[in-house]
Amino acid sequence: MKMLRFRTSSLRSLDQEILCTVRLLDDSEISCSIQRDTKGQFLLDHVCNHYSLLEKDYFGIRYVDQEKQRHWLEPNKSIVKQMKAQPPYTMCFRVKFYPHEPMKIKEELTRYLLYLQLKRDIYHGRLLCPFAEAAYLGACIVQAELGDYDQDEHPMDYMSEFKLFPKQSQKLERKIMEIHKNELRGQSPALAELNLLQRAHTLETYGVDPHPCKDFTGSTAFLGFTATGFVVFQGNKRIHLLKWADVSKLKFEGKTFYVIGIQKEKKLVLTFHTSTPAACKHLWKCGVENQAFYKCAKSSQIKTVSSSNIFFKGSRFRYSGRVAKEVIEASSKIQRDPPEVHRSNFGQSRSFNSLSNKHLIMNMEPLLPALPSPREHEEIPTDSSLLALKESVHLSPLKLPISQLEAGEEAGERVGDVPLSEEQALCEEKEQEEDEEEEEEEEEEGALTISELMYNPCASLLPTPVEDGSGVDHLFESPVKLLKELHADPELQEELEVERVRQRAEAEQMSEVRRVLGCGYSLLTGNKQVNACLRSLARLLAVCLGLLMVLLPLLLVLLESDIDISFLHEIRQTPEFEQFHYEYYCPLRRWVACKINIVLEKLGVE
């Protein structure tokens, strides 16, 4: 573990120094002591200096706050102010921007770090891939870390000891071993890693860090940002791809995230709802940074963006750093001797450690069915509101249609087509039987999706049933029978009819008396009551207007201004005020803004 102490220009005592630990992509750790005014860029530079890394713009440092919300460390802000937690701090060094074309990366060291990140994405199920692609990627990893297949060193089932995917079947392991034996022999670790990058960057979920949310219909969706643009997934199907050139604005209000763009020459507004306002703000920041990195030609074109309209208060954010085109140009100018790449040993690699019987879950913010391992700090989900979720269907590899699977199997069988002995034929028959059993199991399980959320709701509360008993029925049947017997008597019917006529006549007399008295009373006191009622109503309106004139400016100051006064700050921090702001004020403001826009459109105002 390497120690480094940062000092700033101000003279501070050593007691104010804070220990900070950063976990690297190979799960090793480095530590340093920082001061309270040390900015995030110092820590990122420290990690890059540890690697001797020059192409560092693709990488970032990520941390999780006390509310289990993930964040990227901002380079131009104080680390202590961003963490908002008690030291010592623990963060993770990860790929933040995935290169659109990994072949344009100049140095082998940078490609190796990207390879480690993709291996983690495969291991945690973030990189979705069909069966054939999964087998090839797995074989590249095995070739890079084990080298060529050796019959003396590698037993028949050597892949069963290692885990590359969240859901790894024997069929997939056999396919990985087949490719490792026959197709990748002689490749160096660097070449095998390069092959993995070439194949992985063509997949739809390459570089996607999925953000879970709900769309306008209430269905679960996963948002992501890639080098191409903004993507939306439902299950394992990409339902939206909006290129960065067509995205005009990203904004959020409370827990609602908006993507505004143009598609097929028509204005498009996509609306999504996150679990918390913090998750929504993190999603917005990630979108702003990715759009600036991949879309802008120069960093000088990057502007400060606001999360809301110009007339309303909102968060302001600006991406600081070079953009993708500048990074590629700078990489092409690197002239130094390539640094030595220290690859982790096969046995020390975390993705090859034996897993428990429980499969790993996907790195999703609202899923919290299991506690994260201490080695995977950044994999902590960020929303505790869905603790009732018990299970998440695992991701890689995806199940392809049977025709594609058969085509892939036939292509694999053509390699090394030699006559089989009787023993080999028996083994082949057993393998085919196992394959058929696995296919049947896969058909029963169904196709895998990004997240089939398996809810386990509490049992509904049913009303207590009434016990059957003759006593209850008799209790309600006896009066009915008695009334029927009484009404059957003709003398009783005549008496009841006379009584009803008498009551009807008395009721008519009383109603006439009430009408006469009411008319007289209204003539005597009607005008006075009306005047008094009007005066009371006028006083009430005056009081309400007075209160509105006083409270409305104060409310606008609280909701829309940036004035940082102690008592205003305390009011803003109260749960009641936050609930009013997000649940009532923001929807009302959006409604008013929508009505204003409709009026302006009718008037022809742009």
Buried (B, 14 or more C-beta within 10 A) or exposed (E): EEEBEBEEEEEEEEEEBBEBBBBBBBBBBBBBBBBBBBBBBBBBBBBBEBBEBBBBBBBBBBBBBEEBBBBBBBBEEBBBEBBEEEBEBBBBBBBBBBBBEBEEBBBBBBBBBBBBBBBBBBBBBBBBBBBBBBBBBBBBBBBBBBBEBEEEEBEEEBBBEBBBBBBBBBBBBBBBBBBBBEBBEEBEBBBBBBBBBEBBBEBBBBBBBBBBBBBEEEEBBBBBBBBBBBBBBBBBEBEBBBBBEBBEEBBBBBBBBBBBBEBEEEEBEBEBBBBBBBBBBBBBBBBBBBBBBBBBEEBEEBEEBBBBEEEBBBEEBEBBBBBBBBBBEBBEEEEEEEEEBEBBEBEEBBBBBEBEEEBBBBBBBBBBBBEBEEEBBBBBBBBEEBEEBEBBBBBBBBBBEEEEBEEBBEEBEEEEEEEEEEEEEEEEEEEEEBBEEBBEEBEEEEBBBBBBBEEEEEEEEEEEEEEEEEEEEEEEEEEEEEEEEEEEEEEEEEEEEEEEEEEEEEEEEEEEEEEEEEEEEEEEEEEEEEEEEEEEEEEEEEEEEEEEEEEEEEBEBBBBEEEEEEEBEEBEEEEEBEEBBBEEBBEEBBEEBEEEEEEEEEEEEE
